[in-house]
Amino acid sequence: MKYVVLNYDKLIEHGFEKAIFIDNLAEKIINAYNIQIPIIDMKEVIKSIGGRIMYKNNYYELINGNIIKTHDRKFDILLPILNKNSNNNFTIAYNLGHIFLHMGYRTDFLLWNKIIIDKQYKFISSKQEKQSEYFALSLLMSKNIFLKIFCKYSDDNTVDMTEVANYFNVSISQSRRRASFFRINKRKYKMSVLKKCPFCGNRAIIFPRDLIKEKNIINEMEESFNNVFYSIECEHCGASIVSISLKKVIDKWNRRI
């Protein structure tokens, strides 16, 4: 059985740090279960994790989904039958957030053991709802891939959020919410502020990398909130520069000696 290491103390910290924790948890789950991004069908992801999607008639009771622990290693997510032919990826990912964060499935053995088999669970706490909503965004649009796709569809003063949303099979509003967390939108960090490559004169793009793997800036670790730093790289010759924030990396790239 696969378990994801989960430190529940992180869930009671300040909002920004809590969001970073949920981001990292989603990344661990993606890696543990070899989830391919973009996710085309969340039902297949649920199946690989040990769950099922069940459709029932009680629309208003199940509008956001209910959860049942059916076995020590299994669970069901109940959705209204009227939504059977709709794109339920976000709703399913949202409920999966509750299952991992608030029920302890494969993350907290003691908490999961307290969950009663065959009892329906619905989480109505606003704090828990926000945590699970953010988990859904983090799972469907994992941070590294999201930033790459965001930059791919950025051109001068605009970002085509329709293309970003279509890539991840989510709504435009959901893709905008994901971008807002990283503080990137068409009013900030416009692609037009990047100067051409100083070596070959071609276009450069911004994308994230794992901070831990880069020994040359490991001393900046304490300044980083999410173990990710940003790289600007020329699409043509590969010339690059890195920093721990978008603003710093843009300033470094645009600086000319």
C-alpha positions in Angstrom: 0.0 0.0 0.0 1.3 3.5 -0.9 1.4 6.1 1.8 2.1 9.8 1.5 4.0 11.4 4.4 1.7 14.1 5.8 2.4 16.5 8.6 -0.9 17.7 10.0 0.7 20.5 11.9 1.2 22.3 8.6 -2.6 22.5 8.1 -3.0 25.0 11.0 -0.3 27.4 9.9 -0.9 30.7 8.0 -2.8 30.6 4.7 0.2 31.0 2.4 2.3 28.3 4.1 -0.8 26.0 4.2 -1.3 26.4 0.5 2.3 25.5 -0.2 1.9 22.4 1.9 -1.1 21.3 0.0 0.7 22.0 -3.3 3.5 19.8 -2.2 1.1 17.1 -1.0 -0.6 17.1 -4.5 2.9 16.7 -6.1 3.7 13.7 -3.9 0.4 12.1 -4.8 1.0 12.7 -8.5 4.4 11.1 -8.2 3.2 8.2 -6.0 0.4 7.1 -8.3 2.1 8.1 -11.6 -0.7 10.5 -12.5 -0.4 11.9 -15.9 -0.9 15.7 -16.3 -3.2 16.9 -17.8 -5.8 14.6 -16.2 -8.3 13.7 -18.9 -10.6 11.6 -16.7 -10.5 11.8 -12.9 -12.5 8.6 -12.6 -9.5 6.6 -13.8 -7.3 8.4 -11.3 -9.7 7.5 -8.5 -9.7 3.9 -9.6 -5.9 3.7 -9.5 -5.9 5.1 -5.9 -8.5 2.7 -4.6 -11.8 4.5 -5.0 -14.9 4.5 -7.1 -17.3 7.1 -8.4 -21.0 6.2 -7.7 -23.9 8.2 -9.1 -27.1 8.6 -7.1 -30.5 10.3 -7.4 -30.2 12.7 -4.5 -29.1 15.8 -6.4 -29.2 18.5 -3.7 -27.7 16.2 -1.0 -24.9 15.2 -3.3 -24.3 18.4 -5.3 -20.7 18.7 -4.1 -20.2 15.0 -3.5 -20.3 12.8 -0.4 -17.7 10.3 0.6 -18.0 6.7 2.0 -15.2 4.6 3.4 -16.2 1.1 2.1 -13.1 -0.8 3.2 -9.8 -0.3 5.0 -8.3 0.4 1.6 -11.2 1.6 -0.4 -13.7 4.5 -0.7 -16.6 5.8 -2.8 -17.3 9.3 -3.9 -21.1 9.8 -4.4 -22.2 12.3 -7.1 -25.7 13.2 -8.4 -26.7 11.1 -11.4 -27.6 14.3 -13.3 -23.9 15.1 -13.5 -22.9 11.7 -14.9 -22.2 13.0 -18.4 -20.5 16.2 -17.3 -16.9 17.1 -16.7 -16.7 16.2 -13.0 -12.9 16.4 -12.7 -12.8 19.4 -10.3 -15.6 18.0 -8.1 -13.9 14.6 -7.9 -10.5 16.2 -7.2 -12.2 18.4 -4.5 -13.5 15.3 -2.7 -10.2 13.6 -3.1 -8.8 16.6 -1.2 -11.1 15.8 1.7 -10.2 12.1 1.6 -6.4 12.8 1.9 -6.5 15.9 4.0 -9.4 15.4 6.4 -10.0 11.6 6.4 -6.4 10.5 6.4 -6.7 8.0 3.6 -3.1 6.6 3.1 -1.7 9.7 4.8 -2.7 9.3 8.4 -3.3 5.7 9.6 -4.9 6.7 12.9 -7.3 9.2 11.5 -8.4 6.9 8.7 -9.1 4.2 11.3 -11.5 6.5 13.0 -13.5 6.9 9.9 -16.6 4.6 10.1 -17.1 2.2 7.3 -20.3 2.7 5.2 -21.1 6.1 6.8 -21.5 9.1 4.4 -19.2 12.0 5.1 -19.7 15.6 3.9 -17.4 18.4 5.0 -19.1 21.8 5.4 -16.4 23.7 7.3 -15.4 26.7 5.2 -11.7 26.1 6.1 -11.9 22.5 5.0 -13.7 23.5 1.8 -11.0 26.0 0.9 -8.3 23.5 1.6 -9.9 20.9 -0.6 -10.6 23.4 -3.4 -7.0 24.4 -3.4 -6.0 20.7 -3.4 -8.2 20.2 -6.5 -6.5 23.1 -8.3 -3.0 21.8 -7.3 -3.8 18.3 -8.5 -5.4 19.2 -11.8 -2.8 21.9 -12.5 0.5 20.8 -10.9 2.7 23.9 -10.2 5.6 23.1 -12.5 3.5 22.1 -15.5 1.1 25.0 -14.9 3.8 27.6 -15.0 5.3 26.2 -18.2 1.9 26.1 -19.9 1.1 29.6 -18.6 4.3 30.9 -20.2 3.7 29.0 -23.4 0.4 30.8 -24.0 1.8 34.2 -22.9 2.6 36.7 -25.6 3.6 40.3 -24.9 0.7 41.9 -22.9 -1.7 39.0 -22.9 -2.1 35.4 -21.7 -4.6 33.2 -23.5 -6.3 31.7 -20.4 -8.7 29.8 -22.6 -5.8 27.8 -24.0 -4.4 27.2 -20.5 -7.8 26.0 -19.3 -8.3 23.8 -22.3 -4.9 22.2 -21.7 -5.7 21.2 -18.2 -9.4 20.3 -18.9 -10.7 22.9 -16.4 -12.7 26.1 -16.5 -11.2 29.5 -17.3 -12.1 30.7 -13.8 -10.3 27.7 -12.3 -7.1 28.4 -14.3 -7.2 32.1 -13.3 -7.5 31.1 -9.6 -4.4 28.9 -10.1 -2.5 31.7 -11.7 -3.5 34.1 -9.0 -1.7 32.0 -6.3 1.6 32.3 -8.2 0.9 36.0 -8.5 1.2 35.8 -12.3 -1.5 37.3 -14.5 -1.5 39.7 -17.5 -1.0 42.7 -15.2 2.1 41.3 -13.6 5.3 39.8 -15.1 4.2 40.4 -18.7 6.2 38.5 -21.2 6.9 41.8 -23.0 9.1 42.9 -20.1 11.6 40.2 -21.0 14.4 41.5 -23.2 15.7 39.4 -26.1 18.5 36.9 -25.5 21.8 38.9 -25.2 23.6 36.2 -27.1 21.4 35.3 -30.0 18.6 37.9 -29.9 15.8 35.3 -29.7 12.7 35.1 -27.4 13.1 33.9 -23.8 10.6 32.1 -21.6 10.1 31.8 -17.8 9.6 28.4 -16.1 10.1 26.8 -12.7 12.6 24.2 -11.6 13.3 22.2 -8.4 15.3 24.4 -6.0 16.7 21.4 -4.1 18.4 20.0 -7.2 20.3 23.2 -7.8 23.4 23.4 -5.6 24.5 26.8 -6.8 21.6 28.6 -5.1 21.0 26.3 -2.2 21.9 29.1 0.1 18.8 30.9 -1.0 16.6 28.1 0.3 15.5 30.0 3.4 14.1 32.8 1.2 12.0 30.4 -0.9 8.5 29.5 0.2 7.9 26.5 -1.9 11.2 24.9 -2.9 10.7 26.2 -6.4 12.8 28.8 -8.2 12.4 30.4 -11.5 14.5 30.2 -14.7 14.5 32.4 -17.8 15.9 30.5 -20.7 16.4 31.4 -24.4 14.3 29.2 -26.6 17.0 29.1 -29.3 20.5 28.9 -27.7 19.6 27.8 -24.2 21.2 30.7 -22.3 19.6 30.9 -18.9 19.5 32.6 -15.5 17.8 31.6 -12.3 16.4 33.2 -9.1 14.0 32.4 -6.3 11.3 34.8 -7.5 9.8 36.0 -10.7 10.7 39.6 -10.1 14.3 38.8 -9.3 14.8 36.5 -12.3 13.3 39.1 -14.6 15.5 41.8 -13.2 18.6 39.7 -13.6 17.7 38.7 -17.2 17.0 42.2 -18.3 20.2 43.6 -16.7 22.9 44.3 -19.3 26.5 44.9 -18.4 
